[in-house]
Amino acid sequence: MKEERKIVHLTHMPSGESGVVAEIRGGHGAVRRLEALGLRIGEEITKISAQFLRGPVTIKVGQTSLALGYGMASKVMVEVKE
């Protein structure tokens, strides 16, 4: 049985779901900022929580927890297992 994969915005993932960073959509500054935080293409992440109405998104990358603003989180595309 073949696993189907889909790519979604980090902001659209439900809390508790895991996936692999597939793409970071943004300029060089945004990409460099996220990479400096440890968020790179190919990294496995887990969405911990999100605030209501475009608030910060909390994720776990390795052993580190990060809180990203909604705008920065919306630039991250995640491949999740279906």
C-alpha positions in Angstrom: 0.0 0.0 0.0 1.5 3.3 -1.1 1.4 6.2 1.3 -0.1 9.3 -0.1 1.7 12.5 0.9 0.4 16.1 0.8 2.0 19.4 1.3 0.3 22.0 3.5 1.1 25.4 5.1 2.3 25.0 8.6 -0.6 27.3 9.7 -3.1 24.7 8.3 -1.7 21.7 10.1 -3.6 20.5 13.1 -1.9 20.6 16.5 0.0 17.4 17.3 0.6 16.5 13.7 4.2 15.9 12.4 5.8 16.3 9.0 8.9 17.2 7.1 9.7 20.8 5.9 9.3 20.6 2.1 9.7 24.3 1.2 10.2 27.7 2.7 8.5 30.4 0.6 10.0 33.8 1.1 12.9 36.0 0.4 16.5 35.4 1.4 16.0 37.2 4.7 13.1 35.0 5.8 14.8 31.8 4.7 18.0 32.8 6.5 16.1 33.7 9.7 14.2 30.4 9.8 17.4 28.5 9.1 19.2 30.3 11.9 16.4 29.0 14.2 17.0 25.5 13.0 14.1 25.2 10.6 15.5 23.9 7.3 14.2 21.9 4.4 14.2 18.2 5.3 13.8 18.8 9.0 11.1 16.9 10.8 8.8 19.1 12.8 5.8 18.7 15.1 3.2 21.4 15.5 2.5 21.9 19.2 -0.1 24.6 19.2 -1.5 27.7 17.5 -3.3 30.7 18.8 -6.7 31.7 17.6 -7.0 34.3 14.9 -3.6 34.5 13.3 -1.6 34.3 16.5 1.8 32.6 17.0 2.4 29.0 16.0 4.5 26.8 18.4 6.5 23.9 16.8 9.1 21.4 17.9 12.2 20.9 15.8 14.5 18.2 17.3 14.7 19.0 21.0 13.9 22.7 20.5 10.5 24.5 20.7 10.0 27.6 18.6 7.2 30.1 18.5 6.8 31.7 15.0 4.6 34.6 14.1 1.7 33.8 11.8 3.3 35.5 8.8 6.6 33.6 9.2 4.7 30.3 9.8 2.7 30.8 6.7 5.9 30.7 4.6 6.7 27.1 5.7 5.3 24.3 3.6 5.2 20.9 5.3 4.9 17.4 3.8 2.6 15.3 6.0 1.6 11.7 5.7 -2.0 11.1 4.6 
